[in-house]
Amino acid sequence: MSLLEGGGKGEGEWSGEFDPLSDPEEKRVVFAALDSFCQYRKVAHLNVTHRRRQNFYALPSAQWQVLAAPPFSILDTFERVDDAIDKNADIASAILEAGLEGFGLDAVPTEESRDWRGTATPSDLDKARSTIRQFYRDWSAEGAEERAACYGPILTDLEHEFLSCQDRGAIKVLVPGAGLGRLVFEICAAGFWTEGNEISYHQLMASNFVLNRTSATERMELFPWALSFSNHVSREHQLQRVMIPDIHPGTALGEASSHTITPASQRLSMSAADFALLYSDTSHRGYYDAVATVFFVDTAPNLMNYISTIRNCLKVQGIWINFGPLLWHFEDSNFGPKETAGEEQPETKRNRQQKGIAGAGSVEFTDEEVILLIESSGFKIERHMAHGGESGYIQDPRSMLQNTYIASHWVARRLE
């Protein structure tokens, strides 16, 4: 298993044709991601419990004394949340340690040019927090229902398409927007040659940690809901503990290798790059037998770029399997040629400079229009269900607020 920067066709952790630390803007993004995991503990204690203690003691004395005593014991709750934050922060620290080692950086840098500390923005800190929570969805036993809803259809379609294939290791599957790597892992464990692609260094560092650095199942505690105080039926629900990972990737892939011609270690990789920029080039043309997208297509300001990129990298008669909603991530953003108001997010700025997935211009489509667009772009829609399934996304099943996505599920085949 390896995490790659570039095309994902070679081996080597955080290596490839492009060194992110050699580019000033790319280095800044890497440094900010590292620093956000480093600051997770301090920022969470400050924003979650320290602020609430201040608000609590601002109550009239008679009131806070009532709430400090049983059966409310609010101050004890703050202590328990602090303990939960520390457990979550242990995961963030493990990700940081793996990231620093992968990039060849020191925890206490001696060179100013390699000092990553103090570089995280508020946006980076939010991404670190959401990345830690995402372990619930992708790498806990409790997240199995969400995974089954979203990843199950992908795995079923791959099984159906390549049922008669004698060597699945020869079938190349690309997973854009791979996140924490669970779908990449599952497809590889099913015997396929699998490459994940992810642009977020937060996600890449976290997937690097769980895929390459965990030593056994259920070694770390995660409290996915502890940092939010809303819509809980009880404190026990808020302070639910789950253990990660629910499965040890190395052991599982080792066992899967016993039934395949090509060992799993040679069939799994990740690329750190802008999907539309990297996979639209000639070296990836007609390279993959299948592309699997889950909760991904709506991350495109311009879906036409995604479609043309997928068509480019698929072999003729290759299939594109999709499952997900159309929550267009950039609906309220300005992607016109003269954007002057406000400050662009670093990743957006980086991609636009490269004319990648966030190039100038954007449009939001309905599901019907998406299907028409795919069909007019050299694909045949073989199966499509506008109501292809329902799923939450890092959803607490016991929360008083339930958000459910209705996903569009399709299988499209690339024509000549």
Secondary structure by P-SEA (a helix, b strand, c coil): cbbbcccccccccccccccccccaaaaaaaaaaaaaaaaaaaaaaaaccaaaaaaaaaccaaaaaaaaccccaaaaaaaaaaaaaaaaaaaaaaaaaaaaaaaccccccccccccccccccaaaaaaaaaaaaaccccccccaaaaaaacaaaaaaaaaaaaccccccccbbbbbccccccaaaaaaaaaccbbbbbbccaaaaaaaaaaacccccccccccccccccccccccccccccccccccccaaaaaaaaaccccccccccccccccccccccccccccccccbbbbcccccccccaaaaaaaaaaaccccbbbbbbbcccccccccccccccccccccaaaaaaaaaccccccccccccaaaaaaaaaaacccccccccccccccccccccccbbbbbbbbbbbbbbcc
